[in-house]
Amino acid sequence: MGWAPLPTPSSPAPAIIFLIILLSFTFEYSIAAAPSISSNGAGLLHRLTHPPFTPAHIRASLLHHQSSSHIPKSSSSDQSHGAIYTYKTLFYTQTLDHFSFTPFSYRTFRQRYLVNDEHWGGARRRAPIFVYCGNEGDIEWFANNTGFMWEIAPLYSAMVVFIEHRYYGQSIPDIAQSNHTAETLGYLTSEQALADYAGLIRDLKHKHLAEDSPVVLFGGSYGGMLAAWFRLKYPHIAIGALASSAPILQFDDLVPLDGFYRIVSEDFKNASTSCFETIRDSWDALSTVYEESRGQEKVAKLFGFCSNVSADLWSVQDFLYTAWVYMAMTDYPYPTNFLQPMPANPVETACKAMESLPQGSDLLARIVAGANVYYNGTGQVPCFQLSSDPHGLALWSWQACTEMVMPMSSNPNNSMFPAYTYSLQSTIKLCSDYYGISPRPHWITLQFGGPDIRQVLKRFGSNIIFSNGLLDPWSNGGVLSDISDSVVALVTAKGAHHVDLRAATESDPGWLVQQREEEKKHISRWLRLYYADLRAARPT
């Protein structure tokens, strides 16, 4: 692996300001406060770790609650498709530390989960339970954007459950409510989250007298990784997992480090070569403007930043990174309001917006036109903020600084982004300076499988679907070929980030309809074999 000096503002590392999907997500922008992008120390930290699964500016609770009686019933609407999903909001008393027996480890916190049993066939019929493994965000956001689970639940007479990931949304331990240090965040790990899910599912089945009801897991992105890992770690609790857009191989140099940014760049290049070249050339053009007298003021006016914004070069670069990466990730074939209100095929639309300006237009003016497809698809946002993220950016950066170490680079031979060589040394320094801890870059492969993961899964794993769309840059770290008859890869050339988990629409292309049909076939097979085994073990 090559080494590189700590990136400087004129040489951005390849990370946009996060996800931390991957946290509390929101679609409720103030009209003058469009997406927030961090430009502080946390922002630098994210640049040295890896791009977020979900951008920071959508991580606050986006859904309105409608409470009734003691157990609140809530509803969320899929704004892209008009579907209304209803559920009971419940809380489980969760153990803080599952893996030690010190007095402190027995502390607890309230973990939120959402339940809809409207179509459940009941315990006597041993009807299945569909569980979504929450990722780094408010669980209601995932409930709102995982229409596939809601749509197939009636077909299987299944209960639908969404479990919130510890430290996100409303499932924050008391010790971390206001103080984010290594001591308070040390229990934020994927292993603890998986154990949370195991304990909650067991308790849920016990309360419903549903010990024989099979559990099928679902998850997208980091949640998809958790679903796959849960199936491997707790096969006695879940009979199968649909892991959509789950980059379980994006660790330890298992895949090319430049793959993520190569795929983003290919998405734009396939839409338009001139579009690709415009973005590639924009980084130097932007730096040149900043060298001019009053250059920062000129950029702020051109990009439409609010009057109180100090648009330093570092932040503006992040602003553009975010737009290009997330348009590539969510390059859906129909209009959505997923990360932002965006048209169908946003990459192509952004390129057309750039090319629609008169010949001879300023290069950066074209860049602004393209980025506005992401940031201002409605045309109703008068100006943009570049403020620090108020929703807990440190949470995903903590995970990226401990175990979720996904090395990435940008190669100028195949990327429209500035050249960057991943430096573990720089990441260690940043994480140590920020949190006082060092990453464990090999921990995930030790826990869940390393270079031989395919061979291990061939004999050890079963009943896992890895679905990936090749437009999604995270597919670089995905499983793209079948490992066995029951650990299968469903790959679509035109698919984007976990598009298969979204609600069906009338405009779904045939390949997407077929992909979901294949997923249902596998789930049906898992259930059929489970019930056959149960009958054989307990003949009546």
C-alpha positions as CSV (number, residue, x, y, z in Angstrom):
1,M,0.0,0.0,0.0
2,G,1.3,3.5,-0.9
3,W,1.7,6.2,1.7
4,A,0.8,9.8,1.3
5,P,1.2,12.9,3.4
6,L,-1.7,14.4,5.3
7,P,-4.0,15.9,2.6
8,T,-4.1,19.7,2.4
9,P,-7.0,21.9,1.5
10,S,-5.7,22.1,-2.1
11,S,-5.4,18.3,-2.3
12,P,-8.6,16.8,-1.0
13,A,-8.8,13.2,0.2
14,P,-11.6,11.2,-1.3
15,A,-14.1,11.5,1.4
16,I,-17.2,13.5,1.3
17,I,-18.8,14.5,4.5
18,F,-20.8,11.8,5.7
19,L,-23.2,9.4,6.4
20,I,-22.7,8.4,8.8
21,I,-25.4,6.6,7.0
22,L,-25.1,5.8,7.2
23,L,-27.5,9.1,11.2
24,S,-30.6,10.6,12.1
25,F,-31.8,11.4,8.6
26,T,-33.9,14.3,7.5
27,F,-35.6,15.5,4.4
28,E,-36.9,18.6,6.2
29,Y,-34.6,21.4,5.1
30,S,-35.1,25.0,6.1
31,I,-35.5,26.8,2.8
32,A,-32.3,28.8,3.3
33,A,-30.5,26.0,4.9
34,A,-29.8,23.4,2.4
35,P,-27.5,20.5,3.0
36,S,-25.0,21.1,5.8
37,I,-21.4,20.1,5.1
38,S,-18.8,20.0,7.8
39,S,-15.6,22.0,7.4
40,N,-14.2,21.5,10.8
41,G,-11.8,18.9,12.3
42,A,-14.5,16.2,11.9
43,G,-14.7,17.0,8.2
44,L,-11.0,16.4,7.8
45,L,-11.3,13.2,9.7
46,H,-13.9,11.9,7.3
47,R,-11.8,12.7,4.4
48,L,-9.1,10.4,5.7
49,T,-11.5,7.5,6.5
50,H,-14.0,6.9,3.7
51,P,-17.1,8.3,2.0
52,P,-20.2,7.9,4.0
53,F,-23.0,5.6,2.9
54,T,-25.4,8.5,3.5
55,P,-24.7,12.2,3.6
56,A,-24.6,14.1,6.9
57,H,-27.3,16.6,6.0
58,I,-30.1,14.0,6.0
59,R,-29.5,12.7,9.5
60,A,-32.2,14.1,11.7
61,S,-35.6,12.6,12.3
62,L,-37.5,13.2,9.1
63,L,-40.8,11.7,10.0
64,H,-43.8,13.2,11.9
65,H,-45.2,11.0,14.7
66,Q,-48.9,10.5,15.4
67,S,-49.2,9.1,18.9
68,S,-52.1,7.2,20.4
69,S,-52.6,5.7,23.9
70,H,-49.7,4.0,25.7
71,I,-48.0,2.4,22.7
72,P,-47.5,5.0,20.0
73,K,-48.6,4.1,16.5
74,S,-46.7,6.0,13.9
75,S,-46.8,6.3,10.2
76,S,-44.3,7.3,7.6
77,S,-44.8,8.0,3.9
78,D,-42.6,7.1,1.0
79,Q,-42.6,10.5,-0.6
80,S,-41.4,9.0,-3.9
81,H,-44.3,6.5,-4.2
82,G,-47.1,7.8,-2.0
83,A,-47.1,4.7,0.2
84,I,-48.1,5.0,3.9
85,Y,-46.4,2.6,6.3
86,T,-47.8,2.3,9.9
87,Y,-46.2,0.7,12.9
88,K,-46.0,0.6,16.6
89,T,-43.0,2.3,18.2
90,L,-41.6,0.1,21.0
91,F,-38.5,0.2,23.2
92,Y,-36.4,-2.7,24.4
93,T,-34.2,-2.6,27.5
94,Q,-30.9,-3.4,25.9
95,T,-27.6,-4.4,27.6
96,L,-24.8,-1.8,27.1
97,D,-22.0,-4.4,26.8
98,H,-22.6,-7.9,25.7
99,F,-19.0,-9.1,25.9
100,S,-17.8,-8.5,29.4
101,F,-19.0,-9.2,32.9
102,T,-17.9,-6.0,34.7
103,P,-20.5,-4.2,36.8
104,F,-20.5,-1.3,34.3
105,S,-21.3,-3.7,31.4
106,Y,-24.7,-4.5,32.9
107,R,-25.9,-0.9,32.4
108,T,-28.8,-0.7,29.9
109,F,-30.3,1.7,27.4
110,R,-33.6,2.0,25.6
111,Q,-33.4,0.6,22.1
112,R,-36.2,1.6,19.7
113,Y,-37.8,-0.7,17.3
114,L,-40.9,-0.5,15.0
115,V,-43.4,-3.3,14.5
116,N,-46.2,-3.9,12.1
117,D,-48.1,-7.2,12.7
118,E,-51.1,-6.3,10.5
119,H,-50.4,-9.2,8.1
120,W,-48.8,-11.6,10.5
121,G,-50.2,-15.1,10.4
122,G,-49.5,-15.6,14.1
123,A,-47.4,-17.9,16.2
124,R,-49.7,-20.9,15.8
125,R,-49.1,-20.8,12.1
126,R,-45.4,-20.3,12.7
127,A,-45.7,-17.3,10.4
128,P,-42.4,-15.6,9.6
129,I,-40.9,-12.4,11.0
130,F,-39.1,-10.0,8.6
131,V,-36.4,-7.9,10.4
132,Y,-34.5,-4.9,9.1
133,C,-31.1,-4.5,10.6
134,G,-30.9,-0.8,11.2
135,N,-27.8,1.1,10.0
136,E,-26.3,4.3,11.0
137,G,-29.3,6.5,11.3
138,D,-32.8,7.1,12.5
139,I,-34.8,3.9,12.0
140,E,-37.9,5.6,10.7
141,W,-35.9,6.8,7.7
142,F,-35.1,3.2,6.9
143,A,-38.7,2.1,7.5
144,N,-39.8,4.8,5.0
145,N,-37.3,3.8,2.3
146,T,-37.6,0.0,2.4
147,G,-40.8,-0.5,0.6
148,F,-39.9,-4.0,-0.6
149,M,-40.3,-5.4,2.9
150,W,-43.7,-3.8,3.3
151,E,-44.9,-5.0,0.0
152,I,-43.9,-8.7,0.3
153,A,-45.0,-9.0,4.0
154,P,-48.7,-9.8,3.0
155,L,-47.5,-12.5,0.6
156,Y,-45.8,-14.4,3.4
157,S,-48.1,-13.4,6.3
158,A,-45.1,-11.9,7.9
159,M,-44.6,-9.5,10.8
160,V,-42.4,-6.5,9.9
161,V,-39.8,-5.3,12.3
162,F,-37.2,-2.5,12.0
163,I,-34.6,-2.3,14.8
164,E,-32.6,0.9,15.4
165,H,-28.8,0.7,15.6
166,R,-27.4,1.6,19.0
167,Y,-26.1,5.2,19.3
168,Y,-28.4,6.4,16.5
169,G,-31.8,7.9,16.4
170,Q,-33.5,7.5,19.8
171,S,-31.3,4.5,20.8
172,I,-28.5,6.4,22.4
173,P,-27.1,5.2,25.8
174,D,-27.2,7.7,28.6
175,I,-23.4,7.9,28.7
176,A,-23.3,9.2,25.1
177,Q,-26.2,11.6,25.1
178,S,-24.0,14.7,25.3
179,N,-20.4,13.5,25.6
180,H,-18.7,11.8,22.7
181,T,-15.3,10.5,23.9
182,A,-13.5,7.2,23.5
183,E,-14.9,6.2,26.9
184,T,-18.5,6.8,25.9
185,L,-18.4,5.7,22.3
186,G,-16.4,2.5,23.0
187,Y,-19.6,0.4,22.9
188,L,-20.5,1.5,19.4
189,T,-19.4,-1.5,17.3
190,S,-20.9,-3.7,14.8
191,E,-20.4,-6.7,17.1
192,Q,-22.4,-5.0,19.9
193,A,-25.1,-4.1,17.4
194,L,-25.4,-7.6,16.1
195,A,-25.7,-8.9,19.7
196,D,-28.4,-6.2,20.3
197,Y,-30.4,-7.5,17.4
198,A,-30.0,-11.1,18.6
199,G,-31.3,-10.3,22.1
200,L,-34.2,-8.2,20.9
201,I,-35.3,-10.8,18.3
202,R,-35.2,-13.5,20.9
203,D,-37.3,-11.4,23.3
204,L,-39.7,-10.5,20.6
205,K,-40.3,-14.1,19.7
206,H,-40.7,-15.0,23.3
207,K,-43.3,-12.3,24.0
208,H,-45.3,-13.5,21.0
209,L,-44.9,-17.2,21.8
210,A,-43.4,-17.4,18.4
211,E,-40.3,-19.6,19.0
212,D,-40.9,-21.5,15.8
213,S,-41.5,-18.4,13.6
214,P,-38.6,-18.1,11.2
215,V,-36.7,-14.8,11.0
216,V,-35.6,-13.4,7.6
217,L,-33.2,-10.4,7.7
218,F,-33.0,-7.4,5.4
219,G,-30.5,-4.6,5.2
220,G,-29.1,-2.1,2.8
221,S,-25.6,-0.7,2.7
222,Y,-24.1,-0.9,6.2
223,G,-27.4,-2.5,7.3
224,G,-26.8,-5.1,4.5
225,M,-23.4,-5.9,5.9
226,L,-25.0,-6.3,9.3
227,A,-27.6,-8.6,7.9
228,A,-25.0,-10.9,6.2
229,W,-22.8,-10.9,9.3
230,F,-25.8,-11.7,11.5
231,R,-26.6,-14.7,9.4
232,L,-23.0,-15.9,9.9
233,K,-22.8,-15.1,13.6
234,Y,-26.3,-16.1,14.7
235,P,-27.6,-18.8,12.2
236,H,-29.8,-20.2,14.9
237,I,-31.8,-17.0,15.1
238,A,-32.2,-16.0,11.4
239,I,-32.7,-18.5,8.6
240,G,-31.6,-16.1,5.8
241,A,-30.5,-12.6,4.9
242,L,-31.0,-10.2,2.0
243,A,-27.9,-8.0,2.0
244,S,-28.4,-5.2,-0.5
245,S,-25.4,-3.0,-1.6
246,A,-23.4,-4.5,1.2
247,P,-19.6,-3.8,0.7
248,I,-18.3,-6.6,2.9
249,L,-15.1,-6.8,0.8
250,Q,-14.2,-3.2,1.1
251,F,-11.6,-4.0,3.8
252,D,-7.9,-5.0,3.9
253,D,-7.1,-4.5,0.2
254,L,-9.5,-7.3,-0.7
255,V,-10.7,-5.1,-3.7
256,P,-9.0,-2.3,-5.7
257,L,-8.6,0.8,-3.6
258,D,-9.5,3.0,-6.5
259,G,-12.7,1.2,-7.4
260,F,-15.1,3.5,-5.6
261,Y,-14.1,6.7,-7.3
262,R,-13.5,4.8,-10.6
263,I,-17.2,3.7,-10.6
264,V,-18.5,7.2,-9.8
265,S,-16.3,8.6,-12.6
266,E,-17.5,5.9,-15.1
267,D,-21.1,6.7,-14.3
268,F,-20.6,10.3,-15.4
269,K,-18.3,9.4,-18.3
270,N,-20.9,6.9,-19.6
271,A,-23.5,9.7,-19.5
272,S,-21.2,12.2,-21.2
273,T,-17.5,12.3,-21.9
274,S,-17.6,16.1,-21.8
275,C,-19.4,16.0,-18.5
276,F,-16.6,13.8,-17.1
277,E,-14.0,16.1,-18.4
278,T,-15.7,19.2,-17.0
279,I,-15.8,17.8,-13.5
280,R,-12.2,16.5,-13.9
281,D,-11.0,20.0,-14.9
282,S,-13.0,21.8,-12.3
283,W,-10.8,21.1,-9.3
284,D,-7.8,23.1,-10.8
285,A,-10.2,25.8,-12.0
286,L,-11.7,26.1,-8.6
287,S,-8.2,26.4,-7.0
288,T,-7.2,29.0,-9.6
289,V,-10.2,31.2,-8.7
290,Y,-9.3,31.1,-5.0
291,E,-5.9,32.5,-5.9
292,E,-7.5,35.6,-7.3
293,S,-8.3,38.7,-5.4
294,R,-11.7,38.3,-3.8
295,G,-11.8,34.8,-5.2
296,Q,-13.7,33.3,-2.3
297,E,-16.4,36.0,-2.7
298,K,-16.7,35.2,-6.4
299,V,-17.1,31.5,-5.6
300,A,-19.7,32.1,-3.0
301,K,-21.8,34.2,-5.4
302,L,-21.4,31.8,-8.2
303,F,-22.4,28.7,-6.2
304,G,-25.3,30.5,-4.4
305,F,-24.0,30.2,-0.8
306,C,-25.9,32.1,1.8
307,S,-24.5,35.5,2.8
308,N,-23.2,34.3,6.2
309,V,-21.2,31.5,4.6
310,S,-17.4,31.5,4.7
311,A,-16.8,29.4,1.6
312,D,-13.3,28.2,2.0
313,L,-11.8,26.0,-0.7
314,W,-11.9,22.9,1.4
315,S,-15.6,23.1,2.1
316,V,-16.5,23.9,-1.5
317,Q,-14.6,20.8,-2.7
318,D,-16.5,18.7,-0.2
319,F,-19.7,20.3,-1.5
320,L,-18.9,19.1,-5.0
321,Y,-17.7,15.7,-3.9
322,T,-21.0,15.1,-2.1
323,A,-23.1,16.0,-5.1
324,W,-21.2,13.8,-7.6
325,V,-20.9,10.8,-5.3
326,Y,-24.5,10.7,-4.1
327,M,-25.9,11.3,-7.5
328,A,-24.0,8.2,-8.6
329,M,-25.1,6.2,-5.6
330,T,-28.8,7.1,-6.2
331,D,-28.9,7.1,-9.9
332,Y,-32.4,5.6,-9.9
333,P,-34.4,5.3,-13.1
334,Y,-37.3,7.3,-11.6
335,P,-37.7,10.5,-9.6
336,T,-37.0,10.1,-5.9
337,N,-36.9,12.0,-2.6
338,F,-34.4,9.6,-1.0
339,L,-31.4,11.7,-0.2
340,Q,-32.7,14.8,-1.9
341,P,-35.6,15.5,-4.3
342,M,-34.0,14.4,-7.5
343,P,-35.2,13.6,-11.0
344,A,-34.9,10.2,-12.7
345,N,-31.4,9.3,-13.8
346,P,-29.8,12.2,-11.9
347,V,-26.3,11.6,-13.3
348,E,-27.5,12.0,-16.9
349,T,-29.7,15.0,-15.9
350,A,-26.7,16.7,-14.2
351,C,-24.6,16.2,-17.3
352,K,-27.4,17.6,-19.5
353,A,-27.7,20.6,-17.2
354,M,-24.0,21.3,-17.6
355,E,-24.1,21.0,-21.3
356,S,-27.2,23.1,-21.7
357,L,-25.4,26.3,-21.0
358,P,-24.4,28.4,-24.0
359,Q,-21.1,27.5,-25.7
360,G,-18.3,29.4,-24.0
361,S,-19.9,29.5,-20.6
362,D,-17.5,29.5,-17.6
363,L,-16.5,26.0,-16.6
364,L,-17.5,26.5,-13.0
365,A,-20.9,27.8,-14.1
366,R,-21.4,24.4,-15.7
367,I,-20.3,22.7,-12.5
368,V,-22.9,24.7,-10.5
369,A,-25.6,23.8,-13.0
370,G,-24.8,20.1,-12.5
371,A,-24.5,20.2,-8.7
372,N,-27.8,22.0,-8.5
373,V,-29.5,18.9,-9.8
374,Y,-28.6,17.3,-6.4
375,Y,-28.8,20.3,-4.1
376,N,-31.7,22.2,-5.6
377,G,-33.7,19.8,-7.7
378,T,-36.9,21.6,-6.7
379,G,-35.5,25.0,-7.6
380,Q,-36.8,26.4,-4.3
381,V,-33.6,26.6,-2.3
382,P,-32.5,30.3,-2.4
383,C,-29.0,29.7,-1.0
384,F,-26.8,27.0,0.5
385,Q,-25.2,26.7,3.9
386,L,-21.7,25.2,4.5
387,S,-22.1,24.8,8.2
388,S,-21.0,22.1,10.6
389,D,-23.3,19.1,10.8
390,P,-25.5,19.4,13.9
391,H,-26.6,15.7,13.9
392,G,-23.8,13.8,15.4
393,L,-21.2,13.4,12.7
394,A,-18.8,12.0,15.2
395,L,-20.7,8.7,15.4
396,W,-19.9,7.3,12.0
397,S,-16.4,8.7,12.1
398,W,-15.9,6.8,15.4
399,Q,-16.9,3.6,13.6
400,A,-14.6,4.5,10.7
401,C,-11.8,5.2,13.2
402,T,-12.1,1.9,15.0
403,E,-13.2,-1.1,13.0
404,M,-14.9,0.1,9.8
405,V,-11.6,0.9,8.1
406,M,-12.4,0.9,4.3
407,P,-9.3,2.1,2.4
408,M,-9.9,4.1,-0.8
409,S,-7.8,6.0,-3.3
410,S,-8.3,8.0,-6.4
411,N,-6.3,7.2,-9.5
412,P,-6.0,10.1,-12.1
413,N,-5.9,7.5,-14.9
414,N,-9.5,6.4,-14.3
415,S,-11.0,9.1,-12.0
416,M,-12.5,12.6,-12.4
417,F,-11.5,13.3,-8.8
418,P,-8.1,14.6,-7.7
419,A,-5.4,12.0,-7.2
420,Y,-5.2,10.6,-3.7
421,T,-3.3,7.6,-2.3
422,Y,-4.8,6.1,0.8
423,S,-2.6,6.5,3.9
424,L,-3.3,4.3,6.9
425,Q,-0.5,6.3,8.7
426,S,-2.4,9.5,8.2
427,T,-5.7,8.0,9.2
428,I,-4.1,6.6,12.4
429,K,-2.7,10.1,13.2
430,L,-6.1,11.8,12.6
431,C,-8.0,9.3,14.7
432,S,-5.5,9.3,17.4
433,D,-5.6,13.1,17.5
434,Y,-9.3,13.3,17.4
435,Y,-10.3,10.4,19.7
436,G,-7.2,9.2,21.4
437,I,-7.4,5.8,19.7
438,S,-6.0,4.1,16.7
439,P,-7.9,2.1,14.1
440,R,-7.8,-1.7,13.9
441,P,-7.7,-2.0,10.1
442,H,-7.8,-5.8,10.1
443,W,-10.5,-6.3,12.8
444,I,-13.4,-6.8,10.4
445,T,-11.7,-9.4,8.3
446,L,-10.7,-11.2,11.5
447,Q,-14.2,-11.1,12.8
448,F,-16.1,-11.9,9.6
449,G,-13.7,-13.3,7.1
450,G,-10.7,-12.0,5.1
451,P,-9.0,-12.9,1.8
452,D,-10.5,-16.4,1.9
453,I,-14.1,-15.2,2.6
454,R,-15.5,-16.6,-0.6
455,Q,-14.1,-20.1,0.2
456,V,-15.2,-19.9,3.8
457,L,-18.7,-18.9,2.8
458,K,-18.9,-21.7,0.3
459,R,-18.7,-24.3,3.0
460,F,-19.8,-22.4,6.1
461,G,-22.4,-19.9,5.0
462,S,-25.9,-20.4,3.6
463,N,-29.1,-18.5,2.7
464,I,-27.6,-15.1,1.9
465,I,-28.5,-12.9,-1.1
466,F,-25.9,-10.3,-2.0
467,S,-27.6,-7.8,-4.4
468,N,-25.6,-5.1,-6.1
469,G,-26.1,-2.6,-8.9
470,L,-23.0,-1.8,-10.9
471,L,-23.9,2.0,-11.0
472,D,-23.4,2.1,-7.2
473,P,-19.8,2.8,-6.3
474,W,-20.2,0.6,-3.2
475,S,-20.5,-2.4,-5.5
476,N,-16.7,-2.3,-5.7
477,G,-16.7,-3.9,-2.3
478,G,-19.7,-6.2,-2.9
479,V,-20.0,-9.9,-3.6
480,L,-20.6,-10.0,-7.4
481,S,-20.7,-13.7,-8.2
482,D,-22.4,-16.7,-6.7
483,I,-20.5,-18.4,-3.9
484,S,-22.7,-21.5,-3.6
485,D,-26.2,-22.6,-4.4
486,S,-27.5,-20.7,-1.3
487,V,-25.0,-17.8,-1.1
488,V,-25.9,-16.0,-4.2
489,A,-25.2,-12.7,-6.0
490,L,-27.9,-10.8,-7.8
491,V,-26.1,-8.2,-9.9
492,T,-27.8,-5.6,-12.2
493,A,-25.8,-3.5,-14.7
494,K,-28.1,-0.5,-14.2
495,G,-28.8,-0.8,-10.5
496,A,-28.0,1.9,-8.0
497,H,-27.6,1.9,-4.2
498,H,-30.0,-0.8,-2.8
499,V,-32.7,0.2,-5.3
500,D,-34.2,-3.3,-4.9
501,L,-35.2,-2.5,-1.4
502,R,-37.2,0.5,-2.4
503,A,-40.9,0.4,-3.1
504,A,-42.0,-0.8,-6.5
505,T,-43.2,1.8,-9.0
506,E,-45.1,1.6,-12.3
507,S,-42.0,2.9,-14.0
508,D,-39.7,0.2,-12.7
509,P,-37.6,-1.3,-15.5
510,G,-37.9,-5.0,-16.3
511,W,-34.5,-5.9,-14.8
512,L,-35.5,-4.4,-11.5
513,V,-38.9,-6.3,-11.5
514,Q,-37.0,-9.5,-12.3
515,Q,-34.4,-8.9,-9.5
516,R,-37.1,-8.6,-6.9
517,E,-38.8,-11.7,-8.2
518,E,-35.5,-13.6,-7.9
519,E,-35.2,-12.4,-4.3
520,K,-38.7,-13.6,-3.5
521,K,-37.9,-17.0,-5.0
522,H,-34.9,-17.4,-2.7
523,I,-36.9,-16.2,0.4
524,S,-39.7,-18.7,-0.5
525,R,-37.1,-21.5,-0.8
526,W,-35.6,-20.6,2.6
527,L,-39.0,-20.7,4.3
528,R,-40.0,-23.9,2.5
529,L,-36.9,-25.7,3.6
530,Y,-37.3,-24.4,7.2
531,Y,-40.8,-25.7,7.5
532,A,-39.9,-29.0,6.0
533,D,-37.1,-29.4,8.5
534,L,-39.4,-28.4,11.3
535,R,-42.0,-30.9,10.3
536,A,-39.3,-33.6,10.1
537,A,-38.0,-32.7,13.6
538,R,-41.4,-32.4,15.2
539,P,-43.8,-34.7,13.4
540,T,-47.4,-34.2,14.4
